[in-house]
Structure formats: structure tokens, C-alpha cells
Amino acid sequence: MNNKFSILVVEDEKNILNFICATLEANGYQAIKAFTGKQALMYITSYCPDLVILDLGLPDMDGGNIIIELRKWSQMPLIVVSARTSESDKVEALDAGADDYLTKPFGTQELIARVRTALRHSRTRDSVEQVALTGCLKVRDLTIDLAQRIAFINEVNVHLTQIEFKLLSLLAKQAGRVLTYDYLIKNVWGPNADSTTRTLRVNMANIRRKIEENPAEPQYIFTEIGVGYKLADE
């Protein structure tokens, strides 16, 4: 499993785009490039990155429209990086749903610090207190490390795929709450994904085989028939 966080960078100025991507990759992140708003929306739904870095002044649309579209279906963290310095531009972007706003020019250390903060907040948003404080959730013998993107049973790595871990981490952030099939599908596969639950059920069955002693009598992931799934809390 590739444990790198994936970050979509949306910027039409090639030099700035390459600079941001090089900085991210030098710090251990996987960078995905998009030059236009249309590309950005396509890549968001195709790759479901862990974070979006967005310039507002794109050639085909205003970046604010991308924020609005994204917030219709996802709480994926998003940082605006823009040459627009007015307070009204910042307020508008943040009100639309941006998590942070960084004005150009900026230093590499500040950029990486903002990225770390946004990813940390995404791990703890709407989470139980344990996750918010430690970045980990422990339920009996199951430990989900959201920072390292690894799950353990009795301290043994269960080797989840990227999709399996995304599903498990969504459940962990809201342990004890039922997450609907539609919520899970949209947040893992994007808003244009097939709304049928077959692929979701297959992945959940695979997760159960890896973490449950007896998948037929689960102790960790419970099904609310016709609604969704929930992860046991402590």
C-alpha cells in the first residue's frame, strides 16, 4: 500500500505549479497536477485526493466555483493559494468552504506547515475525542493509525488497500455513528460514482475478513441494513 498523502495542485502558471509540486514531493507527498478548473473537477472525482491546493484565477473558471462544487458532496480539505490579497476575497473563499488561504508569494516552510495542519484537521473533523487527541482510534484489539495510514489487530499490520483504509478511516472519524452507503461511496469514489452498493459491500467484506475474528459475527464494523455501516466505539 502506498502510504503517501495525495495532493491535487490546481494552478495555471506552470512555474508555480512545478514549484509547489516539487516542494510537496520533497516532503514526502504525492502531487497531482491540474491546469484548469475542468481538469481539477475531473481529477477530484477520479483520484479523491487527500487535499486540494487551489489557485482562484484559472483560465476557464473562477476557483471559487470549484470550492462550491466540492462542498456539495465532500469535506475534503482545500487550501486556496492566490495572488488575491483583499480581505473580501479571503472571506468569500473561506465562507465557500476553503479550509485555509495562503497568499502569493509564500515560503516553502509555510506551505508545508499549512498542508500538515489541513491534513491533521481532516483526520480529526467530527471525530471522537481519542482520534482528535492522538490521531489514532483504538477499539479493543483494533488500532487505526490515521497519521501513518495503517491498521493493526493485536499490533499486527492487517495490510489494507488504499480504498479499504479510506473506508475504515471514514468510519473511525465518526466511530459509533452510522454512515450511509451514499456518504461512503461519495467520499471514497467521488460524486459521479455508481450509486449501487456492490463495490462498497465487496470492500467492506474484505475489511471484515482482515480485522474480524469471525466476519459472520462482527465485533468492529456493523451493518445497519438498508442504511449503511458504523464502527464500534469503545
N, C-alpha and C positions, 0 to 999 in steps of 0.2 A: 504494500500500500504506500502510495506517495503521500507523506505527511505534510508537504508544503501547503501553506495557505495560498489560494489562488486569488489574484487581484486583477481586476479589469481596469485598464487605464484608458480613458476616453479623452483624446487630445488631438486637435488637427494640426498643431505645429510639430513637425517631425522632430526637430532638435529637442524640444521639451519632452515630447513623448519618449524618445530614446533615453533621455537623461533620467526621467522618472523610472522607467523600466529597468535601466541599468542599476539604479540605486536600490530598487526593490530586490532584484536578483542577487545583488552583492550582500544583501542582508537576509538571504535565505527564503525569499518569497518567489512564487511563480507568477510572472507577469503576462497578461494577455492584452494585446494592443487593439484599439479601435480608433478610427479616424473620424467617423461621422456618428450622428445620433442614430441613424438607421442600423449601422453596424452594432452600436452599443446595445440597442434593444434586442437585436438578434442574438448577440453573444451572452447577454444576461440570461435569456431564456434557454440558450443552448448549453452554457457551461455552469450556470448558477454559481458564480464566483463567491468567495467568502467576503469580498469587499469590492466596492467600486470607487475609483478616483475619477472625478468628472470635471472637465472644463465646461463652462457655461456657453462660451462663444464658439459654437460648432457651425460648420458651413451649411448644414441642411436644416437645423432646428435649434431652438434655444435649449440649453441643458436643463433648464427648469422643467421643461415638459417631460424629460426622462425621469426626473425625480418623482413627478406626479404619477406617471405611469407605473413606476416601480412600486410606489407606496400603495397602489391599488391592491397588490397581492403579496407583497413581501416586506419584511423588516430588515432585509439585507443591509448592512452598514454601508454608508455612502459619504465620502468626503469630497466637497467641492474644492477645486484648485482653480482660481480665476484671477485675472488681472483687474476685475471689477472690485473697487475698494470702497464703494459707498455703503453706508450703513443700511440703506434701503435694499440694496442687492443682497447683502448678507442676511437680513431679516427675512426677505422673501424666500431665499433658498432654504433657510433653516425651518421656516414655517411650512414649506412644502414637504419637508421630511428629511433634509440633509442632516447628517449627524455632526458634521464639522465643516468649517470654512477656512481655507488657507489661501492667503493672497500671494500672488507672484510679485517679486521674486521671493524664494524661500530657500532655506538651507537644508541639506540632506538630513541632518540630525533631527531637525524639527519635523520634517516629513515622516521619518520613520517613527518618531515619538507619537505623532498623530495616528499613524497606522496601528501601532501597538494598542493605543488607547481605544480606538474604534473596534478593533477585534476583541479586546478584553470586554468592552461593554456589550458586544454582541453575544458573548458567551454567558453573560450574567443577566441579560434583559429578561424580565418576567421569570426569573429563576428562583428556586428555593434558596434559603439563606446559605446553606452549605456550599452551593455552587458559587454564589456571589462572593463568598469569603475566600474560597480555596481554588476555584477553577476545576474542582473535582466533585463528583457525586458518588457516594458510597452507599449501596443498599445491600445489606448482608454481605455476601461474598463477591458482589459485583462492584467494581470500581470503574468509573468513566472519567478519564482524564481529558478534559476539553482542551487544555493547553497543548498537550502532546498528541492529541487525537488518537488515543489508544484506549482500549477497554480490556480489563483484566477480570478473570474469575480466579479467586484464591491466588492472586498475584501472578497468574499465568496469562500472557497475551493471547486473546482469542482470535486475533488476525481478521478483523473486519475489512471488507472492501470500503472504498470511499463512500459509495451510496449507503451501505449498511451503517457506517459510522455517522453520516449526516442524519439518517433517520433516528438512530439511537441518541444522538446529541440533542435533536429537537425534543424528544421525549424527556431527556434528562433536564433540560432547561425549565420544563414545566411539569416536573415529576408530581404524580398524584392527580393530574388533570387529564381529562380525555381530549386528545387532539383528533379532529375529524379526518376522515380519509382525504377530503378535498384540501384541507390545510396542509397535510403532509405531502401530498402529491405536488401542490403548487410550490411549496418551499424547497422541495428537493429537485423536481424535474422542470419547474417553470410553469407559467400560466397557460401555455399552449399545449401542455402535455395531455395525453389521452386521459380523460376523467375516469375511465374504468379502473377498478382496484386490483386487477390481476397482478400487475408488476409489483405494486406495493405489497400485496399479500405474499408473493414469492419471496421478496426481500425480507419481510418480517419473519417468514418461516425459516429462512436461512439464519437470521439473527438468533432466533429461539434455539435452533439446533446447536449454535455455538455457545450460548450463555445459560441455557436451561438444563438442569439435570434430567428432567423429563418434559420435553416440549408439549406433551399432551396435557400436562398439569403444570402450567407455567407459574413461576414464583416472582418473575420480574415484569414481563410485558403481558398486559391483559387486554383482551378484545372486548369492546363494547359493541355487540352485534348490531350491524346496520349503521353504526356511528363512527367508530374509529378505534384508537389504541391509547393506552396510558401506561406509563412506567410506574411501578410501585415506589412510594416514598418510604421513608424509614418507619 
